[in-house]
């Protein structure tokens, strides 16, 4: 099983998810652009490779890296950890906290939330006639 990415590793993964693949120089230019940033990017990618978070193609002079985990897998892992550590496993508390941050969801986000709730209710029979028998 792959380990949960740190904040720095997550930044690298975001670059890889957006681009598909990148060299150390690409990561350096996207995230650091200063002094010893190239060395930091190289070391971070080496650690991530050892953890299984990235895959490396070393058939060329400049190694090419790709995400070793999907955005969805990383999201599930991070959300599961947050749910357990902060909200004692309560999904409703997590959602209420996220929606109560002061930033109002857009109309598209609200539609997505409603669609997800409708799908969950349909699957579990919660809140509708399907659950009553």
C-alpha positions in Angstrom: 0.0 0.0 0.0 1.3 3.5 -0.8 1.8 6.0 1.9 -0.2 9.1 2.4 1.5 12.0 0.6 2.9 15.0 2.6 2.1 18.5 1.6 5.3 18.9 -0.5 4.6 15.5 -2.1 1.0 16.5 -2.9 2.3 19.7 -4.6 4.5 17.5 -6.9 1.6 15.1 -7.5 -0.6 18.0 -8.6 2.0 19.0 -11.2 2.2 15.4 -12.4 -1.6 14.9 -12.5 -2.0 18.1 -14.5 0.9 17.4 -17.0 0.8 13.6 -17.1 4.6 13.4 -16.7 7.5 15.7 -15.9 11.3 15.7 -15.4 13.0 16.9 -12.3 13.6 20.2 -14.1 9.9 20.6 -14.9 9.0 20.0 -11.2 11.7 22.5 -10.1 10.4 25.1 -12.5 6.8 24.6 -11.5 7.4 24.6 -7.7 10.8 26.1 -6.7 12.7 28.4 -9.1 15.2 29.4 -6.5 18.7 28.5 -5.3 18.9 24.8 -4.3 15.3 24.1 -5.5 16.6 21.7 -8.1 18.3 19.5 -5.6 15.2 19.6 -3.3 13.0 18.6 -6.2 15.3 15.7 -7.1 15.5 14.4 -3.5 11.8 14.7 -3.0 11.1 12.7 -6.2 13.6 10.1 -5.1 11.8 9.7 -1.8 8.4 9.7 -3.5 9.6 6.9 -5.9 10.8 4.8 -2.9 7.3 5.3 -1.3 5.5 4.3 -4.5 3.9 7.7 -5.0 5.6 8.3 -8.4 6.9 6.0 -11.2 10.2 6.8 -12.9 11.2 6.1 -16.5 15.0 6.1 -16.4 15.5 5.0 -20.0 16.4 8.6 -21.0 19.2 10.9 -19.7 16.6 13.1 -17.9 14.4 10.8 -15.9 10.7 11.2 -16.5 8.3 10.9 -13.6 4.6 10.0 -13.5 2.1 9.9 -10.6 2.1 6.5 -9.1 -1.3 7.1 -7.5 -4.4 8.7 -8.9 -5.8 12.0 -7.7 -8.9 10.0 -6.5 -6.8 7.6 -4.4 -4.8 10.4 -2.8 -8.0 12.3 -2.1 -9.7 9.2 -0.5 -6.6 8.6 1.7 -6.3 12.2 2.8 -10.0 12.6 3.5 -10.2 9.3 5.4 -7.3 10.5 7.6 -8.9 13.9 8.1 -12.3 12.2 8.9 -10.7 9.9 11.5 -8.3 12.3 13.1 -10.3 15.5 13.2 -14.0 14.5 13.0 -13.9 11.1 14.9 -15.2 9.4 11.8 -18.3 11.6 11.4 -18.8 12.3 7.7 -21.7 14.7 8.6 -19.4 16.8 10.8 -16.8 17.0 8.1 -19.4 18.1 5.5 -21.0 20.6 7.9 -17.6 22.0 8.7 -16.6 22.3 5.1 -19.8 24.1 4.2 -19.6 26.3 7.2 -16.3 27.9 6.4 -17.8 31.1 5.1 -17.1 30.4 1.5 -20.5 29.7 -0.2 -20.5 26.9 -2.7 -21.2 27.9 -6.3 -24.4 26.9 -8.1 -22.5 24.1 -9.9 -21.0 22.9 -6.6 -24.5 22.9 -5.0 -25.9 20.9 -7.9 -23.0 18.4 -7.5 -23.6 18.1 -3.8 -27.3 17.5 -4.3 -26.7 14.9 -7.0 -24.3 13.1 -4.7 -26.8 13.1 -1.8 -29.5 11.9 -4.1 -27.2 9.0 -5.3 -26.3 8.1 -1.8 -29.9 8.1 -0.7 -30.9 6.0 -3.6 -28.1 3.4 -2.8 -28.9 3.2 0.9 -32.7 3.9 0.9 -32.1 6.6 3.5 -34.5 9.5 3.5 -36.9 8.2 0.9 -39.8 5.7 0.5 -37.3 3.0 -0.6 -36.1 2.6 3.0 -39.6 2.1 4.4 -41.0 -1.3 3.9 
